[in-house]
Amino acid sequence: MVLRYPLVPPRCEAERGSGGEVAQDQLGFPEYANRALVLNCLLLSTKDEALSTHLVKAMTTLSADFASQQDKYRFRRKFLRDYFGRPIMSVVAKITASGLEYIPSREPTLFMINHIAGVDPLLVMGTVLSRFVVPFSKIENLDIPIGKYFINAWGVVPVRRGEVDRMALQVSLDLLKRGYSMVIAPEGHRAPALQEAKEGVAYLATRTNAIVVPVGVDGTREFMDNLKHLRRTPVTMAYGKPFRFRLNGKTRATREDTAAMMHQAMYQLALLLPDYRRGFYSDLSKASTDLLEFVNPIP
């Protein structure tokens, strides 16, 4: 099967790829990334209802195919994590990780982190050893040679920031429904202390019955400066108690529900952080858990 992209707007042309045609059965990640970005760009650009319907169907097919072919990344992920990433990280950082017993070895899982530096998702990918974690990456990283290599080799989900990325959302749902794990920053951007969270974690978790594991990270903001001065960076990682969101008899969570769920989830994350990292969620007296169902035993 060949997907052709008709009437490509100028803003999408840079992401079009060679000739705008890619064979559907050749699903190497570079081709997936190009097709995903083009389809999303076209969907945002068109006002034609018939074309929109066609693009959504193409997105659904592409996402399902990518999710179904995750095993092709297993060897590369193991090499990058165990024989490349972890040895290097042990040289440049001194990582103290706690709560590793809370990591599920199966079941769809979202590792929910505070995002204070670019290396934070890599730390989760390197400390979760019972399975491979799929991260997101801003599309700008595809323009960086080493970033592009890593994204291609690991099978990272590219995401376009600042606008609705339906492709990234769809592939996340498909990966979780197949039982994979992902790492996500609920605020959507880096910040030195917690900001008010977006609703993405609750949206994904309630539609896939995924387990959420909060992960508090500290020390990584000094990573790049220490690296320039050839100093190891002390980093702490605290994995918290895993939970699912309660729907309380509903079949779907409303926007108000997911906002309330995230409020409670973020306090679970704040509990794992020092005071100066808690930010918007500093007042722990406001924490509640009636919308959270803690998972025990850990699968």
Helices and strands as residue ranges (DSSP letters): E 2-4, H 10-13, E 21-23, H 29-45, H 49-68, G 70-73, H 74-78, I 79-85, H 86-92, E 93-98, G 100-102, E 109-113, H 120-127, E 133-134, E 136-138, G 139-143, H 145-154, E 157-159, H 166-177, E 181-184, H 200-208, E 211-218, G 220-222, H 223-228, E 233-239, E 243-245, H 255-270, H 275-278, G 279-281, G 284-286, E 292-294
